[in-house]
Each structure stands twice: as C-alpha cells, then as structure tokens.
Amino acid sequence: MNSVFSFFSPRDKKFQPLFERDIRNLVQISQSLVETVTEENEDLREKHFRETERLEQAGDDISHSIFLELSKNFITPFDREDIHALVSAIDDIADYIYATSLNIELYKVNSFSVEIVRLARLICEMCKQLETAILELRNLRNIKIIADICITINKGESEADSLCNTAIAHLFESETDAIELIKQKEILQSLEMATDKCDDVANVLESILIKNA
C-alpha cells in the first residue's frame, strides 16, 4: 500500500505534472466552448474558435509527451493501460469540443438553442470536476472525493443524454429548414459525445481507485 502511495508523492516529477497540465488545458478548452456558444459578436466568436483550435493542439502535444514518457519509463504511478486510457479519454473530450467549434465555424452557425448552451456549460462543469479528481491522484489520500466526482460525472452524462434527445426531438417538430436542422443536430450530438468521453475518464479513475485504494 505504501509503495503505491509513494508513486504519487512529489518524487513523481514526470507523470502527475503532465496529467495536471493536460486536464487544466481541457478546462480551458471547455471554457472557450462556452464563450463560443454564448458570444453574439461574430468576430469575437471567431477568436474563441481560434483559441479552441490552439488549445486542442496544445492538448495533443501534452498527450504525446505523456505517451513518450510511458514508452521510456518502466515504473509508472499506476497501470500503463490506465494511463493510456486516461490520457486518450481526455484527448477525446478535447477532440469533440473542437469538432463542435469547427462545425460552428464551418457551418456559420449564429444562433444557439438553450439546450446547446446548457450542454456546453455542463461539459465545462464536468471538466472542472475531472480536474479536481485528477489533482487528487497526487497521493490518493482522499479517494472519496474522486469516487463522488465519478458518480457526479455519470449523472451529468445521463443529463446530457436527456438534453440532447429532447433538443433533437424539438428540432424535428419545429425546424422547417432541413439544412439548419442538420447543422443543429450535428452540434448537439458532438456535445453529447463530449459528455460520453467525460464519463470514460471517470470510468478510468474508478479503475485506478479499485486497483490502488
């Protein structure tokens, strides 16, 4: 038990700092998404998109650094498979957030439903909660915090499913422009997929707790 905890001590100068950089970058991406869907000025929305694009690339670079460390180090803070799954899931969240922003940019979407804004804000909150959980990986002393966050993330993913389904049903009832319907539907679905990937991160965190608590 103590040997496991020692891996999460300040002597771990490689993995934990990179995990924290990765998740903080993700929180910034999620905040940029909220700014994108709540910004009425098209020029400012374009700036938010460019920031999302920059942050997504930064996240890719961090992921690459972690995988490089994984290939070079025999001793890791927890199972190599869990490290790979954790980083990959964080990267997937960023990818779906970026895909959403890209669709908004390419499709020239200028209006956002209440559900789109709520989903964006929900994703941002989920990312912040995941940040708290990953910071707790430093020593695994407060495993209840991580466990409670995993439960909250699961509930958030269920809420996102309901929001997305309701919004799409409303689109088919009220939207008469088929092209606009497709645009809005794709944005909603990419947002919902981002919440699915948040749940994937939570699942990896639960796996780490089971193996190391």
Sequence and secondary structure as in RCSB ss.txt:
>XXXX:A:sequence
MNSVFSFFSPRDKKFQPLFERDIRNLVQISQSLVETVTEENEDLREKHFRETERLEQAGDDISHSIFLELSKNFI
TPFDREDIHALVSAIDDIADYIYATSLNIELYKVNSFSVEIVRLARLICEMCKQLETAILELRNLRNIKIIADIC
ITINKGESEADSLCNTAIAHLFESETDAIELIKQKEILQSLEMATDKCDDVANVLESILIKNA
>XXXX:A:secstr
 HHHHHHTSTT  SHHHHHHHHHHHHHHHHHHHHHHHH   HHHHHHHHHHHHHHHHHHHHHHHHHHHHHHH S 
 SS HHHHHHHHHHHHHHHHHHHHHHHHHHHHT     HHHHHHHHHHHHHHHHHHHHHHGGGT S HHHHHHHH
HHHHHHHHHHHHHHHHHHHHHHHH   HHHHHHHHHHHHHHHHHHHHHHHHHHHHHHHHHHH 
